[in-house]
Amino acid sequence: MEYTVKDRFLRYVQIDTQADPTSSTFPSSKKQWDLTNLLMKELAEMNVEASTNEAGYIYASVPSNSDKPLPKVFFCAHIDTAPDCSGTNVKPIVIQNYQERILFCLMIQVRLFHPLNIQLCWIK
């Protein structure tokens, strides 16, 4: 089955990867491996050379599709969710044709002094 970038993103953000600030392990919570393992599986399905280490970092390499000598590009991203934000029951919202763009929103709950619902949005 083929997935769009949007399909993948919406699936990834629903995986609970909340960090544990009291942990002395890397990654700090076992549930962070859920996303790491899914990403490794999908990279393998795309025939992308990838590896992971004991801390859950993923390293992947995609060969150039150009004969020109071009600089390499490196992407780096966090797989975990900050411990102040719950990673449970994230509800992504996609609003098509928002001012002729796509608006992505995530509903998250932040635990500071009182539970607080926050909506994070960005436009593509």
HUHU-V302227 format. One record per pair of residues at least 24 apart in sequence whose ideal C-beta (glycine too) atoms are under 10 Angstrom apart, sorted by the first residue. I is the first residue (numbers start at 0). GAP is how many residues later the second one is. Records with the same first field share a line. If there is no record, write none. Layout:
I: GAP, GAP
//
This chain:
0: 44
2: 39
4: 119
5: 86, 88, 96, 98, 118
7: 30, 31, 34
8: 83, 85, 95, 115
9: 80, 82, 83, 84, 94, 96
10: 24, 27, 31, 81
11: 26, 27, 30, 67, 78, 80
12: 68, 74, 77, 78, 79, 91, 93, 95, 107
13: 73, 74, 75, 76, 77, 78, 92
14: 24, 64, 66, 72, 75
15: 65, 70, 71, 72, 73, 74
16: 39, 61, 62, 63, 64, 65, 70, 73
17: 62, 63, 64, 65, 66, 67, 68, 69, 70
18: 59, 60, 61, 62, 63, 64, 65, 66, 68
19: 60, 63
20: 61, 62, 63
21: 61
22: 60
24: 29, 30, 31
25: 27, 28, 29, 30, 31
26: 27, 28, 29, 30, 52, 53
27: 27, 28, 52, 55
28: 27, 51, 52, 54, 58
29: 26
30: 49, 50, 56, 57
31: 24, 46, 47, 48, 49, 55
32: 46
33: 45
34: 44, 45, 46, 52
35: 43, 44
38: 40
55: 24
80: 27
81: 26, 28
82: 28
83: 24, 25, 26, 27, 28
84: 24, 25, 26, 27, 31, 33, 35
85: 24, 25, 29
89: 30
90: 28
91: 28
92: 26, 28
93: 30
94: 26, 28
97: 25, 26
98: 24
//
